[in-house]
Amino acid sequence: MAIQWPLLIFSVLLGITGGIFVFLGAGELKGKFKEVRFIGALIALACLAVGGCVSVLHMGHPERATHLLGNFGSGLSKELLVVALMGIVSLVYVVLAKKDYPGASKVFGILGAVLGLVLPVVAGASYLIAARPAWDSAALPLMYLGAGLAMGALLMCGLVLLRGNAKEDGGFALRIALAAVVIMAVTSVAYVVWIAIAPYQAPSRSIERLLAGDLAVMFWLGVVLVGLAAPVALTALACVKSTKGDAGSGLADPKKLAAFMFAAFACSVVGAVCLRVIMYGVGTSVESFIY
């Protein structure tokens, strides 16, 4: 199937938005990340807005996007509803974080985290089509969720280390980032396994295309090495190095650790894009049995 770039970009930006709010929601529960709440929520809102605008370009008649409101049984309509709710919560949270209303910020931060978990799952679930076996599994929306958690957590962890209270919040931020990249790795592998075992196998959607065929370079280099191994390694290294500071001085060299996190974020974005390109590549339909 041809790559649908507007939808691909849309799903990546939705994942970043969701991951940021899950990170911020965890911070609200622990009373952390106050210094970066505003900028984090602003980035999340910007990603949501840009992603929404880009996704409309996929439609043959963008001016008819509002027609989706008439059919809430469709995946796209559910996606639009969750995006709208996320946009409202994001906007309110941006205002609250700037004005510093602790109680309300906590409520909307947690609500944003819940929607942040739902958002990539709903986006991925819209692809569950029985006629496209390589898509028709819960592994696909879970892959979207895992990538989103990692991208958002890595970006926010870098901001905490660079502009936040690294001494008090850095360790917690790094633990969230490490958990997120592990989840990303597990869910990505799960989706690749599904490609291998999906029913109605055919050459166009075979796992051999990933392992040694025309998609092999993108899979091994873009997904495995850059998209999975690098973020996990960089985050684990940052966690180890964070313990090398002098006693009582907090984290060792927060700016260097932040550089690790931003590099891991960039790698995770590359991996997310590559795996989605592969997803489109193997998303062929079953042959018609009516001749």
C-alpha positions as a Python dict, from the first residue, in 0.01 Angstrom:
ca = {
    (1, 'M'): (0, 0, 0),
    (2, 'A'): (120, 353, -75),
    (3, 'I'): (255, 547, 221),
    (4, 'Q'): (-1, 793, 352),
    (5, 'W'): (240, 1061, 471),
    (6, 'P'): (-18, 1298, 621),
    (7, 'L'): (-158, 1018, 837),
    (8, 'L'): (189, 893, 923),
    (9, 'I'): (301, 1237, 1042),
    (10, 'F'): (-31, 1280, 1222),
    (11, 'S'): (12, 955, 1416),
    (12, 'V'): (371, 1038, 1517),
    (13, 'L'): (272, 1384, 1643),
    (14, 'L'): (-28, 1238, 1828),
    (15, 'G'): (207, 992, 1995),
    (16, 'I'): (438, 1272, 2110),
    (17, 'T'): (141, 1464, 2250),
    (18, 'G'): (14, 1160, 2436),
    (19, 'G'): (356, 1068, 2569),
    (20, 'I'): (419, 1420, 2699),
    (21, 'F'): (93, 1424, 2891),
    (22, 'V'): (149, 1079, 3040),
    (23, 'F'): (486, 1207, 3161),
    (24, 'L'): (333, 1529, 3300),
    (25, 'G'): (49, 1334, 3461),
    (26, 'A'): (301, 1115, 3643),
    (27, 'G'): (473, 1433, 3756),
    (28, 'E'): (147, 1578, 3887),
    (29, 'L'): (89, 1268, 4098),
    (30, 'K'): (436, 1309, 4252),
    (31, 'G'): (438, 1690, 4265),
    (32, 'K'): (729, 1711, 4019),
    (33, 'F'): (825, 1876, 3689),
    (34, 'K'): (667, 2212, 3778),
    (35, 'E'): (942, 2405, 3601),
    (36, 'V'): (872, 2239, 3265),
    (37, 'R'): (496, 2185, 3282),
    (38, 'F'): (415, 2491, 3074),
    (39, 'I'): (666, 2435, 2795),
    (40, 'G'): (586, 2063, 2784),
    (41, 'A'): (212, 2122, 2754),
    (42, 'L'): (273, 2391, 2494),
    (43, 'I'): (481, 2151, 2282),
    (44, 'A'): (210, 1886, 2318),
    (45, 'L'): (-59, 2130, 2209),
    (46, 'A'): (151, 2243, 1912),
    (47, 'C'): (209, 1881, 1802),
    (48, 'L'): (-163, 1813, 1831),
    (49, 'A'): (-253, 2121, 1626),
    (50, 'V'): (5, 2057, 1354),
    (51, 'G'): (-86, 1690, 1338),
    (52, 'G'): (-454, 1771, 1304),
    (53, 'C'): (-388, 2017, 1023),
    (54, 'V'): (-162, 1773, 839),
    (55, 'S'): (-412, 1487, 870),
    (56, 'V'): (-680, 1689, 691),
    (57, 'L'): (-453, 1699, 385),
    (58, 'H'): (-515, 1326, 346),
    (59, 'M'): (-876, 1393, 252),
    (60, 'G'): (-968, 1451, -110),
    (61, 'H'): (-1193, 1734, 7),
    (62, 'P'): (-1047, 1879, 330),
    (63, 'E'): (-1338, 2121, 356),
    (64, 'R'): (-1563, 1821, 428),
    (65, 'A'): (-1373, 1709, 738),
    (66, 'T'): (-1662, 1819, 959),
    (67, 'H'): (-1882, 1552, 797),
    (68, 'L'): (-1707, 1300, 1022),
    (69, 'L'): (-1914, 1439, 1307),
    (70, 'G'): (-2218, 1273, 1156),
    (71, 'N'): (-2087, 920, 1202),
    (72, 'F'): (-1937, 853, 1543),
    (73, 'G'): (-1932, 482, 1473),
    (74, 'S'): (-1632, 519, 1242),
    (75, 'G'): (-1272, 504, 1359),
    (76, 'L'): (-1195, 845, 1213),
    (77, 'S'): (-1483, 1005, 1401),
    (78, 'K'): (-1366, 853, 1729),
    (79, 'E'): (-1018, 978, 1651),
    (80, 'L'): (-1151, 1328, 1586),
    (81, 'L'): (-1344, 1324, 1914),
    (82, 'V'): (-1041, 1220, 2121),
    (83, 'V'): (-822, 1477, 1945),
    (84, 'A'): (-1078, 1749, 2023),
    (85, 'L'): (-1095, 1646, 2389),
    (86, 'M'): (-717, 1634, 2407),
    (87, 'G'): (-698, 1979, 2253),
    (88, 'I'): (-934, 2125, 2512),
    (89, 'V'): (-752, 1960, 2804),
    (90, 'S'): (-413, 2066, 2664),
    (91, 'L'): (-521, 2427, 2626),
    (92, 'V'): (-664, 2442, 2978),
    (93, 'Y'): (-354, 2278, 3121),
    (94, 'V'): (-128, 2527, 2944),
    (95, 'V'): (-317, 2813, 3109),
    (96, 'L'): (-321, 2647, 3451),
    (97, 'A'): (49, 2559, 3438),
    (98, 'K'): (135, 2919, 3353),
    (99, 'K'): (-86, 3065, 3627),
    (100, 'D'): (9, 2799, 3884),
    (101, 'Y'): (-318, 2657, 4015),
    (102, 'P'): (-188, 2336, 4180),
    (103, 'G'): (-520, 2159, 4242),
    (104, 'A'): (-669, 2226, 3901),
    (105, 'S'): (-335, 2155, 3730),
    (106, 'K'): (-326, 1814, 3895),
    (107, 'V'): (-679, 1729, 3783),
    (108, 'F'): (-621, 1833, 3422),
    (109, 'G'): (-273, 1682, 3419),
    (110, 'I'): (-411, 1342, 3518),
    (111, 'L'): (-699, 1378, 3273),
    (112, 'G'): (-447, 1463, 3003),
    (113, 'A'): (-246, 1153, 3094),
    (114, 'V'): (-553, 932, 3055),
    (115, 'L'): (-633, 1088, 2717),
    (116, 'G'): (-263, 1057, 2631),
    (117, 'L'): (-293, 681, 2671),
    (118, 'V'): (-616, 667, 2472),
    (119, 'L'): (-508, 895, 2186),
    (120, 'P'): (-247, 674, 2012),
    (121, 'V'): (-452, 361, 2075),
    (122, 'V'): (-757, 513, 1903),
    (123, 'A'): (-537, 633, 1616),
    (124, 'G'): (-390, 286, 1572),
    (125, 'A'): (-726, 112, 1610),
    (126, 'S'): (-857, 297, 1305),
    (127, 'Y'): (-630, 73, 1097),
    (128, 'L'): (-779, -255, 1221),
    (129, 'I'): (-919, -387, 896),
    (130, 'A'): (-976, -759, 847),
    (131, 'A'): (-900, -729, 475),
    (132, 'R'): (-546, -613, 561),
    (133, 'P'): (-411, -897, 778),
    (134, 'A'): (-82, -726, 872),
    (135, 'W'): (-285, -449, 1037),
    (136, 'D'): (-565, -649, 1195),
    (137, 'S'): (-424, -698, 1545),
    (138, 'A'): (-419, -518, 1880),
    (139, 'A'): (-41, -521, 1839),
    (140, 'L'): (-70, -228, 1596),
    (141, 'P'): (-238, 27, 1830),
    (142, 'L'): (-15, -96, 2112),
    (143, 'M'): (286, -25, 1891),
    (144, 'Y'): (153, 327, 1840),
    (145, 'L'): (111, 362, 2216),
    (146, 'G'): (460, 236, 2298),
    (147, 'A'): (625, 468, 2048),
    (148, 'G'): (426, 765, 2175),
    (149, 'L'): (515, 698, 2538),
    (150, 'A'): (885, 678, 2451),
    (151, 'M'): (895, 987, 2230),
    (152, 'G'): (707, 1201, 2481),
    (153, 'A'): (898, 1076, 2784),
    (154, 'L'): (1240, 1115, 2623),
    (155, 'L'): (1166, 1469, 2509),
    (156, 'M'): (1031, 1571, 2849),
    (157, 'C'): (1313, 1400, 3037),
    (158, 'G'): (1559, 1605, 2833),
    (159, 'L'): (1370, 1923, 2922),
    (160, 'V'): (1367, 1834, 3291),
    (161, 'L'): (1743, 1777, 3288),
    (162, 'L'): (1812, 2092, 3087),
    (163, 'R'): (1561, 2344, 3222),
    (164, 'G'): (1392, 2184, 3522),
    (165, 'N'): (1498, 2090, 3871),
    (166, 'A'): (1741, 1817, 3770),
    (167, 'K'): (1862, 1756, 4124),
    (168, 'E'): (1514, 1681, 4262),
    (169, 'D'): (1328, 1553, 3955),
    (170, 'G'): (1597, 1416, 3724),
    (171, 'G'): (1613, 1067, 3868),
    (172, 'F'): (1237, 1021, 3850),
    (173, 'A'): (1230, 1156, 3494),
    (174, 'L'): (1502, 913, 3387),
    (175, 'R'): (1315, 619, 3537),
    (176, 'I'): (1001, 714, 3346),
    (177, 'A'): (1204, 748, 3025),
    (178, 'L'): (1368, 408, 3075),
    (179, 'A'): (1033, 240, 3137),
    (180, 'A'): (890, 410, 2828),
    (181, 'V'): (1167, 297, 2592),
    (182, 'V'): (1138, -60, 2721),
    (183, 'I'): (763, -50, 2652),
    (184, 'M'): (837, 89, 2306),
    (185, 'A'): (1078, -196, 2234),
    (186, 'V'): (835, -463, 2356),
    (187, 'T'): (536, -328, 2163),
    (188, 'S'): (741, -277, 1846),
    (189, 'V'): (870, -635, 1857),
    (190, 'A'): (516, -756, 1923),
    (191, 'Y'): (394, -586, 1606),
    (192, 'V'): (679, -734, 1401),
    (193, 'V'): (590, -1078, 1539),
    (194, 'W'): (232, -1018, 1430),
    (195, 'I'): (348, -947, 1075),
    (196, 'A'): (523, -1284, 1082),
    (197, 'I'): (221, -1479, 1208),
    (198, 'A'): (-70, -1286, 1055),
    (199, 'P'): (-318, -1500, 858),
    (200, 'Y'): (-341, -1515, 479),
    (201, 'Q'): (33, -1485, 431),
    (202, 'A'): (148, -1347, 96),
    (203, 'P'): (485, -1228, -44),
    (204, 'S'): (378, -863, -25),
    (205, 'R'): (323, -882, 353),
    (206, 'S'): (578, -1147, 443),
    (207, 'I'): (825, -1113, 730),
    (208, 'E'): (1097, -1201, 478),
    (209, 'R'): (1060, -852, 329),
    (210, 'L'): (1174, -713, 665),
    (211, 'L'): (1445, -966, 741),
    (212, 'A'): (1616, -991, 403),
    (213, 'G'): (1398, -832, 137),
    (214, 'D'): (1334, -483, 6),
    (215, 'L'): (1240, -350, 354),
    (216, 'A'): (1543, -504, 529),
    (217, 'V'): (1763, -192, 535),
    (218, 'M'): (1484, 20, 678),
    (219, 'F'): (1397, -250, 930),
    (220, 'W'): (1745, -338, 1057),
    (221, 'L'): (1895, 10, 1037),
    (222, 'G'): (1596, 242, 1088),
    (223, 'V'): (1386, 37, 1327),
    (224, 'V'): (1613, -206, 1511),
    (225, 'L'): (1941, -14, 1536),
    (226, 'V'): (1835, 352, 1535),
    (227, 'G'): (1475, 329, 1652),
    (228, 'L'): (1503, 70, 1929),
    (229, 'A'): (1859, -19, 2027),
    (230, 'A'): (1989, 339, 2034),
    (231, 'P'): (1714, 489, 2254),
    (232, 'V'): (1732, 198, 2499),
    (233, 'A'): (2111, 214, 2514),
    (234, 'L'): (2124, 593, 2550),
    (235, 'T'): (1859, 597, 2821),
    (236, 'A'): (2019, 313, 3013),
    (237, 'L'): (2358, 486, 2984),
    (238, 'A'): (2207, 810, 3111),
    (239, 'C'): (2055, 627, 3408),
    (240, 'V'): (2393, 475, 3493),
    (241, 'K'): (2580, 803, 3453),
    (242, 'S'): (2324, 987, 3664),
    (243, 'T'): (2447, 797, 3968),
    (244, 'K'): (2810, 910, 3925),
    (245, 'G'): (2766, 1252, 4083),
    (246, 'D'): (2923, 1350, 4413),
    (247, 'A'): (2721, 1260, 4721),
    (248, 'G'): (2456, 1522, 4786),
    (249, 'S'): (2522, 1710, 4461),
    (250, 'G'): (2239, 1549, 4266),
    (251, 'L'): (2276, 1414, 3914),
    (252, 'A'): (2612, 1408, 3741),
    (253, 'D'): (2629, 1665, 3457),
    (254, 'P'): (2254, 1715, 3383),
    (255, 'K'): (2327, 1895, 3054),
    (256, 'K'): (2517, 1596, 2919),
    (257, 'L'): (2238, 1365, 3031),
    (258, 'A'): (1989, 1594, 2859),
    (259, 'A'): (2189, 1560, 2536),
    (260, 'F'): (2158, 1182, 2567),
    (261, 'M'): (1781, 1215, 2608),
    (262, 'F'): (1737, 1446, 2311),
    (263, 'A'): (1948, 1214, 2097),
    (264, 'A'): (1736, 919, 2214),
    (265, 'F'): (1422, 1118, 2131),
    (266, 'A'): (1546, 1187, 1777),
    (267, 'C'): (1629, 819, 1730),
    (268, 'S'): (1287, 713, 1856),
    (269, 'V'): (1118, 946, 1608),
    (270, 'V'): (1322, 796, 1324),
    (271, 'G'): (1226, 447, 1440),
    (272, 'A'): (858, 539, 1469),
    (273, 'V'): (854, 678, 1115),
    (274, 'C'): (1039, 377, 972),
    (275, 'L'): (812, 124, 1140),
    (276, 'R'): (506, 307, 1011),
    (277, 'V'): (651, 309, 659),
    (278, 'I'): (698, -67, 692),
    (279, 'M'): (342, -94, 826),
    (280, 'Y'): (212, 67, 507),
    (281, 'G'): (442, -147, 298),
    (282, 'V'): (301, -473, 434),
    (283, 'G'): (-56, -343, 456),
    (284, 'T'): (-177, -513, 140),
    (285, 'S'): (-527, -655, 107),
    (286, 'V'): (-620, -1019, 82),
    (287, 'E'): (-692, -1127, -271),
    (288, 'S'): (-1049, -1133, -390),
    (289, 'F'): (-1196, -1483, -396),
    (290, 'I'): (-1466, -1387, -643),
    (291, 'Y'): (-1355, -1431, -1002),
}
